[in-house]
């Protein structure tokens, strides 16, 4: 396993945004951190009250928004408008081009989220949007599938050969994952402290896994994690 410390991530800050970049993004460029397999971006963002991203464009990328605190308002050029709350996951297939905005309309609460970009399997497709509620209690003590190429088990479908799982563990709980042959796994600790195959990871830490086949997760306190099964 290759462990990536939260403190090694790129940083960006302005009057309404505090952001950490797991991979090269914006003004943060590290040729050694250009992505992992098809995973291209994980940005951890704290958006202050009344702050947000005005309308801007993307193309040929699968974009997943995972909100951990607060409510993020979304609008796009396809006519979609929604608020994303903890437990809800949004998937936007940028395809041949889409515009969208993201705002925190709260007067006094921050929004804390992860925005994830995964390279698509096919480029130039019709843009698409989907949002689904996955109640937090349903991922307690297990890995819940949130997004996949085929949309199996009620997950959001994506235009990419990848699967995204999430789990919430309380003290003493554990969960296992067997890496499929020939695949790679990326683990991101969203909250708390996680023990992965005997190695302790803190919030914001990550692990890149190619050789390990059996992954065992536990915690002595509480942890929330994302696991990416990648080609």
C-alpha positions as CSV (number, residue, x, y, z in Angstrom):
1,X,0.0,0.0,0.0
2,X,1.1,3.5,-0.7
3,X,-0.2,5.9,2.0
4,X,-0.8,9.5,1.2
5,X,-0.9,11.9,4.1
6,X,-3.7,14.5,4.4
7,X,-1.0,17.1,5.0
8,X,0.6,16.4,1.7
9,X,-2.4,17.5,-0.3
10,X,-2.5,20.8,-2.3
11,X,-4.3,23.7,-0.7
12,X,-6.4,26.6,-1.9
13,X,-8.2,29.3,0.1
14,X,-10.2,32.4,-0.6
15,X,-12.9,34.3,1.3
16,X,-15.5,31.6,0.9
17,X,-13.6,28.4,0.0
18,X,-11.1,26.2,1.9
19,X,-10.0,23.3,-0.3
20,X,-7.6,20.3,-0.2
21,X,-6.6,18.6,-3.4
22,X,-5.6,14.9,-3.3
23,X,-4.3,15.2,-6.9
24,X,-3.0,18.0,-9.1
25,X,-5.8,20.6,-9.6
26,X,-5.9,24.3,-10.4
27,X,-2.7,26.1,-9.2
28,X,-1.6,22.9,-7.4
29,X,0.6,20.8,-9.7
30,X,2.6,17.8,-8.8
31,X,3.7,15.5,-11.7
32,X,3.7,12.6,-9.2
33,X,0.1,13.3,-8.2
34,X,-1.8,13.4,-11.5
35,X,-4.4,10.8,-10.5
36,X,-4.6,7.1,-9.7
37,X,-5.8,4.7,-12.4
38,X,-8.9,6.5,-13.8
39,X,-9.4,8.5,-10.6
40,X,-8.4,12.1,-11.5
41,X,-9.7,14.4,-8.7
42,X,-10.7,14.3,-5.1
43,X,-11.2,17.8,-3.7
44,X,-12.3,18.2,-0.1
45,X,-14.1,21.5,0.1
46,X,-15.4,23.7,2.9
47,X,-17.8,26.3,1.4
48,X,-18.7,29.2,3.7
49,X,-22.2,30.5,4.1
50,X,-23.4,32.4,1.0
51,X,-20.4,31.2,-1.0
52,X,-20.2,29.0,-4.0
53,X,-19.0,28.3,-7.6
54,X,-20.8,30.3,-10.3
55,X,-21.9,28.7,-13.5
56,X,-18.9,27.0,-15.2
57,X,-18.3,24.2,-17.7
58,X,-17.0,20.7,-17.7
59,X,-16.7,18.0,-20.4
60,X,-15.8,14.3,-20.7
61,X,-15.6,13.6,-17.0
62,X,-17.7,11.7,-14.5
63,X,-18.2,14.0,-11.5
64,X,-19.5,12.8,-8.2
65,X,-20.5,15.1,-5.3
66,X,-20.5,13.6,-1.8
67,X,-21.8,16.0,0.9
68,X,-20.8,15.4,4.5
69,X,-22.2,18.5,6.2
70,X,-24.7,21.2,5.2
71,X,-26.7,21.5,2.0
72,X,-25.2,22.2,-1.5
73,X,-27.5,23.8,-4.1
74,X,-26.9,22.7,-7.7
75,X,-28.2,24.1,-11.0
76,X,-27.1,23.1,-14.5
77,X,-27.6,23.7,-18.2
78,X,-29.8,20.6,-18.5
79,X,-32.4,22.3,-16.3
80,X,-31.7,20.4,-13.1
81,X,-31.9,22.2,-9.8
82,X,-31.5,20.5,-6.4
83,X,-30.0,20.6,-3.0
84,X,-27.6,17.8,-1.9
85,X,-27.6,16.8,1.8
86,X,-25.5,14.3,3.7
87,X,-26.5,10.8,2.6
88,X,-27.3,12.0,-0.9
89,X,-24.9,11.4,-3.8
90,X,-24.9,13.3,-7.1
91,X,-23.4,12.0,-10.4
92,X,-23.0,14.3,-13.3
93,X,-21.8,13.0,-16.7
94,X,-20.2,16.0,-18.3
95,X,-20.0,14.3,-21.7
96,X,-19.7,16.6,-24.6
97,X,-20.3,19.6,-22.4
98,X,-22.3,20.8,-19.4
99,X,-22.5,24.0,-17.3
100,X,-23.4,24.0,-13.6
101,X,-23.2,26.1,-10.4
102,X,-22.8,25.0,-6.8
103,X,-23.8,27.3,-3.9
104,X,-24.2,27.3,-0.1
105,X,-27.3,29.4,0.5
106,X,-27.2,29.0,4.3
107,X,-26.8,32.2,6.3
108,X,-24.5,30.7,8.9
109,X,-23.5,27.1,8.2
110,X,-20.6,25.7,6.1
111,X,-21.0,23.0,3.5
112,X,-18.4,20.2,3.7
113,X,-18.1,18.0,0.7
114,X,-15.9,15.8,-1.5
115,X,-16.0,16.4,-5.2
116,X,-14.6,13.5,-7.3
117,X,-13.7,13.2,-10.9
118,X,-13.3,9.9,-12.7
119,X,-12.2,9.6,-16.4
120,X,-15.0,8.3,-18.6
121,X,-15.1,5.1,-20.6
122,X,-16.5,6.9,-23.6
123,X,-16.1,10.6,-24.6
124,X,-18.5,12.9,-26.3
125,X,-21.6,11.3,-24.9
126,X,-24.9,13.1,-24.1
127,X,-24.5,14.9,-20.7
128,X,-26.4,13.4,-17.9
129,X,-27.4,13.9,-14.2
130,X,-28.6,11.7,-11.4
131,X,-29.0,12.1,-7.6
132,X,-29.9,9.5,-5.1
133,X,-30.4,9.2,-1.3
134,X,-28.4,6.5,0.3
135,X,-29.4,6.7,4.0
136,X,-26.4,6.9,6.2
137,X,-27.6,4.1,8.5
138,X,-27.6,1.7,5.6
139,X,-23.8,1.9,5.3
140,X,-23.2,1.3,9.0
141,X,-20.7,-1.6,9.4
142,X,-20.7,-2.5,5.7
143,X,-19.6,-1.2,2.3
144,X,-22.5,0.2,0.4
145,X,-22.2,0.5,-3.3
146,X,-23.0,4.1,-4.3
147,X,-22.0,4.3,-8.0
148,X,-21.0,1.7,-10.6
149,X,-20.7,1.2,-14.4
150,X,-23.8,-0.9,-14.5
151,X,-25.9,0.7,-11.8
152,X,-26.2,-2.6,-9.9
153,X,-27.8,-2.9,-6.5
154,X,-29.6,0.4,-6.8
155,X,-26.3,2.4,-7.3
156,X,-25.9,5.4,-9.6
157,X,-24.7,4.4,-13.0
158,X,-21.5,5.9,-14.4
159,X,-19.9,6.1,-17.8
160,X,-16.7,4.6,-16.4
161,X,-15.2,1.3,-15.4
162,X,-15.2,2.0,-11.6
163,X,-17.3,1.3,-8.5
164,X,-17.6,3.6,-5.5
165,X,-18.4,2.2,-2.1
166,X,-18.9,4.0,1.3
167,X,-18.9,2.8,4.9
168,X,-19.4,4.2,8.3
169,X,-17.8,2.3,11.2
170,X,-18.3,2.7,14.9
171,X,-15.7,1.6,17.5
172,X,-15.1,-2.1,17.2
173,X,-17.0,-2.5,13.9
174,X,-15.1,-3.9,11.0
175,X,-15.6,-4.5,7.3
176,X,-13.6,-6.4,4.6
177,X,-13.1,-6.0,0.9
178,X,-11.5,-8.5,-1.5
179,X,-9.9,-6.7,-4.4
180,X,-10.8,-8.3,-7.7
181,X,-7.9,-9.8,-9.7
182,X,-6.2,-7.2,-11.9
183,X,-7.9,-4.2,-10.3
184,X,-6.6,-1.3,-8.2
185,X,-8.2,0.2,-5.1
186,X,-8.1,3.7,-3.7
187,X,-9.3,4.4,-0.1
188,X,-10.1,7.9,1.2
189,X,-10.8,8.6,4.8
190,X,-13.6,11.1,4.9
191,X,-14.0,11.4,8.7
192,X,-12.5,10.0,11.8
193,X,-9.6,7.5,12.2
194,X,-9.5,4.2,10.3
195,X,-7.3,1.2,10.7
196,X,-6.5,-0.5,7.3
197,X,-4.6,-3.8,7.5
198,X,-3.1,-2.7,10.7
199,X,-2.1,0.8,9.5
200,X,-3.9,3.8,11.1
201,X,-5.2,6.5,8.8
202,X,-6.6,9.9,9.8
203,X,-9.3,12.0,8.1
204,X,-8.0,13.2,4.7
205,X,-5.4,10.4,4.5
206,X,-5.6,7.9,1.6
207,X,-4.2,4.6,0.5
208,X,-3.4,3.4,-3.1
209,X,-3.5,-0.4,-3.3
210,X,-2.4,-2.6,-6.1
211,X,-0.7,-5.7,-4.6
212,X,-2.8,-6.3,-1.4
213,X,-5.8,-8.5,-2.2
214,X,-7.6,-8.6,1.2
215,X,-8.4,-5.4,2.9
216,X,-9.6,-5.2,6.5
217,X,-11.1,-2.0,7.9
218,X,-11.8,-1.2,11.6
219,X,-11.7,1.7,14.0
220,X,-11.2,2.4,17.6
221,X,-13.5,5.4,17.6
222,X,-15.5,6.3,14.4
223,X,-14.7,6.5,10.7
224,X,-16.3,7.2,7.4
225,X,-14.5,6.0,4.3
226,X,-14.8,5.9,0.5
227,X,-13.4,3.0,-1.5
228,X,-12.9,3.1,-5.2
229,X,-12.6,-0.2,-7.3
230,X,-10.6,0.9,-10.4
231,X,-9.2,-0.7,-13.5
